[in-house]
Amino acid sequence: MNEKLTRRAFLGVAGSAALTLAACGGNGGGAPAPEGGSEGGEPEPEPSAESTTGGATLTVGSAYGPSSFDPANCSSAFCFSANMNVMEGIYTTNLHDYSISDGVCVGDPVWIDDTHAEITMRDGAAFSDGTPITAEDIVFSFGRATAEGGLYVSFLTPIAGIEKKDDKTLTVEVTIPQFSLLKDRLAIVKIMPQTLSPEDAAAKPVGSGPWMYTEVSDTYVVLEPNPNYNGAHPAQDTQLRIDSMTDPTARVTAQQEGSTLVSESVPPDSIAQLEGVGCKVDQVQGFGTRFIMFNVKKAPWDKKENRQAVMYALNTDNMIQNAFSGLAAKPDCYLPASFTNHHTASTVYSYDVDKAKELGAGITETIELRTTDNAQVVSMGTQAQQDLQNAFGVTVNLTSDQSPATYAAIDQADDSWDILIAPGDPSCFGGDPDLLLNWWFGDNVWMKTRCAWNSSDEWKQVNSLMADALTKTGAEQQDCWNQVFDIIAEQCVLYPVLQVITPTASWMDNASPAGQKVSSNFSGIGTTGVDLTDVATVNG
């Protein structure tokens, strides 16, 4: 094996996979691991009842179905969330606040010069099969994550390569001097053995996290503690079971009966029902975007005034109430207000039919509106159809289909569509603005083919500012991002209509009918999946 791998050129394919992920920057480390004993020779405090619990089966109801588990190219919400318990990154992203802590490597990178940093491996780290993790495994895993055509390539382009220095140390080469987001991006790379084939990785990957897969099926996975895990967050139960429950009624019923202790993506109209039987339901504002995209290759959408007119014509308050039961927010920026790097954009849209009519004089032909088949998005599409017909007096044809069919039609580039409304959420990969912007506005299929905005002066300015931001820190970096937020809001070629709140239910405050609950450190996250770090069962 060649111990040095350089980054493959990014060919604009990262956005080509239609994710099932339905799917606040932070560069700091997470909370330090608890120390081994008390100071001054004082006796250890008696453990609380909760700290001695565990030893049972931790159960989760997932809203999604499994497909490929391959950690180098995982686009399945079910598999991505399950892998969080099995696969460790070079570093670890905390999806509650996007802080970064130790993973297979520990401590901060040490800069040798402006474009080279050294990272140090954790002592004794091993895969669940007992094989020690080597520097070669990390080089191999980076190579797989950056292979041509991979889903994560655009996130990792600032990293030119990783090579082994010695058995405990690796050298990372970057293309941006003193790259401030290095740890954030290294956290995307999940470590796997060199011997793991792509086929085995897709079916049942081997990792070094606190859990390991024992059963994998089309409807559930069963995990058991990794006996060789030596990190700071060991599994505390004997088993973790995650069931695919794509039917909302089945998912709510399982949670209500106590068949699951945690349930993701609680339907808004079921929150009161679950709270009524004693469940806690966390409601977390995340990046989760329901976005609108225009076909800027054709009139009238090649003019920003007509695009803006549509934005003002949409009754988003009705969408929030009718489709989301209030669990969404109207954006005033590409980022939600709860995110660290939020900036109120220079253009903020509100429902204003008069302004829509004034700006949208060029909207005179039939509009072909497409949505994916997500129930909430279909409801948004129905509302949008009514709003646009009311504002512009034109016929609006609404077509809703599964994501693959929707994007296949758009990717034909035959101009048979005008407007798309769909969900998207890359925040499960990280929360820094560059990552979230690059998902849609980078040099990729969205801007090259789908929206086809990449030939515009504004897109070139956006990408120039994004590149400039990566060379800066602090206020100067934020200023670059603020300029980007202003441009994409004004141009609105692809822009959030709503940013959703994610509800996650748990038996935590009260015991389930089966007499169990989860430890009090559990809380929901604002993106797809559940975070089970240090979470254990508690006997009621």
N, C-alpha and C positions, 0 to 999 in steps of 0.2 A: 504494500500500500504506500502510495506517495504521501508523505506526512504533511505536505503543503497543498492546500486547495485554494484557488483564487475564485472570486465571485464570477459567476456566469453573467454575461451581459443580459440586462433586463429587456425583454422584447415586447413588453406591453401586454402580457397575458394574464397578469395577476387577477384582473377583474373578470376573466372570462368564465370562471365557475360561478354558477348561480347558487349562492349559499343558501342553506336551510337555516343559517343562524339568524334568528329573528329577534338577530343577533343579535379637563382635570388632569392634565399632565402631572407626572410626578417622577422625580429622579432620585428621591431620597430612599434610604434603606427602610425596611420595615422595623417593627419592634424587635429588640434584641431577645434572643432566646433566654428563658429563665435560668438563673444561675443554679449551680448544683447544691448549695447549702447556705445557711444563714451565717452572718458575720459574727465575730467576737465569741465564738464557741457556744452561743446560745442554742438551746435545744430546738429542733425542728418543730414547727407548729403541727398540730394534729391535722391530717388531711380532711377537707370537707367531704360530706357525703357524695357530692357530685364528682369530686376529683377521683374517687375510688370506683366510679361506675364504669360502664362499658361491658364488654364480654357478651354482648347480644348481637342481634342483626339490625343494622342501621338501614332503613328502607326509604327509597326516594321514588316518587312518581314523576317521570319526565314527559314533557309535552311533545316530544319528537321521537322519530324512529332512527335506528342505527343504519349506517352504511359502512364506509371505510373508516377504520380506526387509525390509519397510517398517520402518526404524529408529524410527519414531514409535510403532509399535504391534506390535513383533515378539514373538511368543509361541512361535516355533519354536526348539528347542535348536540345531539345525543352523545356521539362519540367524543366530541371535543370536551364536553363536561365530564364524561367518565374518565377520559385520559388525564384530567387534572389531578386525579387521585393516584395515577399509576406512573406517569411520565414526569420527570423533573427537567426543568430548563437549566441552561447554564446559570441563569439567575431566575428568580421567582417574582411574578407580578401579583400583587394583592389587588383583587378585583373589587374590593370595597373602596379603596382610595387611590389605587394605581401607584402606590409606593413599591419600591423594588428591594428585595432582600436576597439572602444567599440561596443558591440552588446547589447544583453539582460543584460550582465554584463559589468561593467565599471571599468576602472583603471586596473593596473597591478595586477596579483596574488601576494599575500603576503605570503612568505614562512614562515611556522611555524617551520618546521625542513626540513631536506634534502628531505623527501619524501611526505610532506604534505603542501599544499598551500590553502589559502582561497581566494575566489572570491566573489565580491559583486554585487548584482542585481541593475539594474537601478530603481530609484524611479518611481512608477506609471506605469510601463510597463504593457500593457494589450494586449490581443488578439483582433482581429477585431470584435469579437462578444461581446466585453465589459468585458469579464472575466479577472480578474487580473492574471498575471503570478505569479505562486508560485514556491518556491524552489522545491516542489514535481514535478512540470512540467519539470524542468530542469533534475532532477534525472530520471524521466520517459523517457525523450527524449534521454538522454545518454544511457539508457538501450536499447531503440529501435535501436539506431545507432550501438550498439556493440553486438546486438543479433547474435547468431550463424548463420553463412551463409550469413551475411550482407556484402554489397559491401565495406563498409568503415572500416571494422574490423581491417585490417592490419595497417591502418593509426593511429588507436587509441590504439593499444596494449601497448604503454608506459604509458597509463593512467589506473591504476588499478581499480579505481572506483570514484564515486562522491556521497557524502552524505550531507544531510541538517544539517547545524549547528543551524541556526535560520531562521526567516522569510525572512531575507535579505542576508544571508551569506551561502555559501556552502563550504565544504572542499573537495579538490581534492587530491586523493592519486596517486602517480606516482611510477613506478618501477625503474626509472632512477633518481639518486639524482640531485636535482635542474634542472630538465629537461628544457633545454634552449628553446625548441620549443613548450612549453605548450600552449601558446596563439594561435599559428598557428593551432595546432591540435584541440583545443576546438572550433575554428571557423568552423570546419567541422560539428559540432553537431548543427542541426537546431531545434529550440524549438517549440513544439506543445503541445496542451492541453492533459492532461491525458485521457480525455474522447474521444479523436479522435481515432476511430478504424482504423486498417490498411486498410480496404476497403475504408473508407472515405478519408483517407490520400492519397490513390492512385488516387482517383477520383477528389477530390477538397479540398486540405488541408487548414486548418485555421492557420494563423500565426499572427505575431505581427509587420510585416514590414510595410512600407509606403503604400502598396497597398493590396487589397484583391480580390480574385476571385469572379466574379458575373456570368460569363458564361464560361463553359468549353465544348468544342466539339472536334471532331476528326480533325478539320481543323483550329481552332482558339481558342483563349481565350480572354475574356474581363475582365479587372480589373478596379476597382474604388478605390478612396482613402480610406484608413483605418481611420475611424473617431476617433479611439481610439489610434492611433499612437502618441507617445510622444518622439520619438528619434530626432536625429539631421538632418534627411534628409527626410522631409515630401514630399508627392506627391504634385505637383503643377498644375496638369491638372485634368480635370473632368473624364477622361477615358484613359486607356492604352489598346490598342488592338494589339495582336501579332498573325499574320497569318502564318500558315504553308504553305510554298511555296517551295516544294522540287524540282520543275522544275526550273532550272536556268533561262530559258527564261522568264517564268512568273514572277519570282522574279525581274529580271532586268527591265522588262516592267512596273511593278508596281512602282518601284522606279523612273524610268524615268518620268512616268506620274504624280508622286506625290501622288499616292494612299498610299504609305508608305513614312515616313520621314527618316527611317533608314532601311538599308538592310544589312544582314550579308552574309559572304562568297560570295563576288562578284566574278564571274568567271573572271579569269585573262584577257581573251580576250574581256571583257565587261567594263573594267576599263576606257579606253579612251572614250568609248561611254557615260558613265555616267558623266565623268568629262566634256565632251563636252557640255552637257545640263545644267551644273552648279552645279552638285553634288561634294562634297568633298569625296575623297576616302582615308581613312587611311590605311596604309600598315604596319603592326606590326609584327616583328619577334618574334615568340613564341617558345615554346618547341615542338609544334605539330610535331610528329615524323612519318616518313614513314620508318618503320624498316624492317630489314631482320632477320629471325630466322632459325637456322639449326636444323635438327633432329640429335642430337649428339649421339643418341642411336645406330646409324648405321654407317658403313664405307661408304664413306671416311670422313664423317663429324665429326667423333670422334677425328680427328687430326686437331689441330689449323691451321697448314700450309695450309690445303685444304680450310678451311673456309676463311683464309686470302687471298688465291688465288682468291676466288670469289669476295671478296671486291675490289681487284685490277683490276679485269676484268670488273667491272661495269663502264660504261661511264656516270658518274653522271652529267657531264655538259650537255650532250644531254638530259638526263631526266629532268633537270631543265628547259631547253628551250622548249622541246617538250611537256612535261606534265604540266608544271607549268608556262609557259610564263615568266620564270625568277624569279618567286616569291617563291624561296626556297633557302636554303643555304647548302653547303657541310659542314658536321660537322668535327670539329677537337677535339671534346669532346662529352660526353653524353649530356652535357648542351650546349645550344647556347652561342655564344660569348657575347650576350647582358645580360646574367644572371650574377648576382653578384658573384656566386660561380664557375664560369667557370674556367677551367684549361686546357691548351693545353695538350692533352694526349701524352704519350710517343710513341704511334703508331697512325699515321694519314694516312688514305688511300687516294690514288689518282688513276686516271686511268693509268694503266701501264700493258699492255698486256704481255710484256716480263717477268716482275716480276711474273705475274699471272701464266704463263706457268711454270716458274721455281719452284714456290711453289706448284703448283697443279698437280704434277706428279701422284698423287693417284686418280685423277678424270678421270675415264676411262669408267664409266657406264652411262646409260641413267639417266637424272636428271628429277625428278618430281617436277616442280615448281608450287606453288599455290599462288594465290592472292585473296583478297576480290574484290567485284565488284565496289568499288569506281573507278570512271572513270580515275582519275589521277594515281591511283595505278595499274589499268589494263594497262595503257600506260607504266608505269615503268616496269611492268612484261614483256611486249612485247619487250622493250629495253633490259631487262636482258636476255631474251631468246636468242636474237641475239648475245649479248655480250658473253654469256657463250658458245654458239655453236662455235663462232669465236675463242675464246681463247683455248678451250679444245677439239674441234673436236668431241663432243658428241651430241647425240640427247637430246633436252630439251623439254619436254611436258609441256605446260602451261595450267593450269585449273584456271578459275576465277569464283567465285560464291559469293552469299550473305554471309555476316559474319557468321550467324548462321550455314549455311551449311559448310562453310570453317572450322570453329572450331569444328564442329561435326565430320568431317572427321579426323581432326588432333587428337582429343580427343579419337578416337578409339584406338590410340596407336598401330596401326597394321603395322607401318613403311611403309605405302604406299605413303608417301610424303618425300621429301628431304629438300626443301627450301620453306619458306613462306615470302612474302612481303605484309605488311598490314599497316594501319594507327593506331595510338594510341596517346592519349594526356590526361594524368591524371592531367595536370597543372590547370584545372578548379577547382580542390580541394585545391590547394596550390602550392607554388613554392619552398619549401625547398628541398635540394638535397636528404634527407632521404626519403621523401614522393615519390619523382620522381623515386628514385632507387628501393624502395620497391614495386612499382607497378608491375615491371617485375622480379626483382631479389630477392624478399623476399621469404619466405617459403610458396610458393603458387603454384597454378596449372600450371603456366608458367614454373617454374623450376622443379616441381615434375613430370608433365605429358607431357606437350607440348614440351618443349625443353629438359627436363629431364637432367638438368645439376647439380642438387642438390647433387649428390653423388660425385662430383669432389672435389679435394683439393682446387681448385681455388674458387669455389662457397663458400666453408666453410670459406676461407680467406676473401672473399668479405663481407660475413655476419658478420664475426668477426669484421672487420674494421668498418662496418656500425654501429654495436652495440657500438663499442668503441667511434665513433664520437659523439654519443648522450650523452656521459658522459663528453664531452669536449666543449670548446667554442673557439672562435677566431681562431688564426693561427693553434693551435693544432687540432681543429675540421676540419679545411680546409685541413690539411695535410692528415688526415684519408680519407676524400673524394677524394683527389687527387690520393691517392694510389688505391682507388676503380676505379676511372675513367681510370687509366692506365691498370689495370687488365682486365676490361671488354672490353676495346679497343683492347688489344692484343689478347684476347681469342675470341672476336667477335662471341659469340654464339647467341646473340640477340643484335643488335646494329643499331643505326640510319644510314640509307642511305642518307636521306635528312631531314632537319628541315624547316618547311614551314613558309611562311609569310602569315598572315591573312588579307585580304582586307575587310573593312567595309565602306559602303557608307552612306552618310547623306546629307540631305538638311540643311546645316548649314551656309555656306558663302553666299548662295543665297536662295531666297524663291522658293518653289516648284511652279509648274503651278497652284496649288490650293491656293497659296498665303501664305503658312506657311513654317517655318523652325524650327530647334531645336536650343536650346540655345548653346552658344559658348563654354560651358564646356563639350560638348560631344566629345568623341574620342573613336576610336576602341580599342579593346584589342587583345592580341596575342593568345587567345584560343577561344573555341567555345562560341557563345552567344554574347550578348551586355550588357554593363554596363550602366544603366540608372539612377544611383545615382545623384540626384539633377538636372537632365535634364528635361527641359520643352519645350513646344511648344512656338514659337514666331511668332506673326503675321507679315507677310512681308509687 
